[in-house]
Structures are given as structure tokens and as C-alpha cells.
């Protein structure tokens, strides 16, 4: 996987995290249904894990290794926070906490992509 492929995967993770933050915000404000959070959250979590698998499996140059490792770690955090929403969709306090985390991770992930 070249620099552009790595960048695309990392940008995808940023997008997933931002979308998860939106979902968490809606959940915290009682503006979404439990079924939506569980179904769409499962899709987002699976996408984050898929991007991590692609990054983990792809041969990359030594110069990209640190960025790839950082993105893999962030993808685990992102998927975990989204899974927390799915497991406890009635916990508005946790949803607010996860919204903040997911926004921060979206920014961190974007920062990784911009460095490439």
C-alpha cells in the first residue's frame, strides 16, 4: 500500500469517527432510535475494524509505519466507543462522553492523514 492508499484508509477512519460522533450526539440528546444506533453503529464499527485490518495487512514502507500504527490504534478506540453506544443506547451520559472522544479521534486521525 502506497502513501495515497494509507492516506485514504486513514481519512476513512476520520470520517467514521466523525459520523460516530454525530450519532453519539443525537443519542445524548434523545434524537435517535435505539435500533438505528445498534444497526448503524455495527456498520461503522465494522468499517473501522476493516480499515485497521487493511492497514495491518498491507506492506508499507518504513516511513509510513508510524502513521499506520497510530491509525490502527485509533481505529480500535473508535470502534470501541461506537460499540459502547450500541451496547448502552439509553445511557445519555456515556453518549456525551463518547461524542467528545470520537470528535477528538476524528481530528487526530485527520492530522495523521495530513502529515502524509
Residue pairs with C-beta under 8 A, 6 or more apart in sequence:
1 9
1 54
1 55
1 58
1 59
1 60
3 64
3 116
5 58
6 55
6 58
6 60
6 64
6 67
6 68
6 71
6 116
7 113
7 116
9 51
9 54
9 55
9 71
10 51
10 55
10 67
10 71
10 109
10 112
10 113
10 116
11 109
11 110
11 113
12 47
12 51
13 48
13 51
13 52
13 71
13 74
13 75
13 78
13 109
14 106
14 107
14 109
14 110
14 113
15 106
16 44
16 47
16 48
16 51
16 78
16 82
17 48
17 74
17 78
17 102
17 103
17 105
17 106
17 109
18 102
18 103
18 106
19 44
20 41
20 44
20 78
20 81
20 82
20 85
20 98
20 102
21 98
21 99
21 102
21 103
21 106
23 32
23 36
23 37
23 40
23 41
23 44
23 82
23 85
24 81
24 85
24 95
24 96
24 98
24 99
24 102
25 95
25 96
25 99
26 32
27 37
27 85
27 89
27 92
27 95
28 92
28 93
28 95
28 96
28 99
29 92
30 92
34 89
34 90
37 85
37 86
37 89
38 86
38 89
41 82
41 83
41 85
41 86
42 86
44 79
44 82
45 79
45 82
45 83
45 86
48 75
48 78
48 79
48 82
49 75
49 79
51 71
51 75
52 71
52 72
52 75
52 76
52 79
55 68
55 71
55 72
55 75
56 68
56 72
58 68
60 68
64 116
67 112
67 115
67 116
70 112
71 109
71 112
74 105
74 108
74 109
74 112
77 101
77 105
78 102
78 105
78 109
81 98
81 101
81 102
81 105
82 98
82 102
84 94
84 98
85 94
85 95
85 98
88 94
89 95
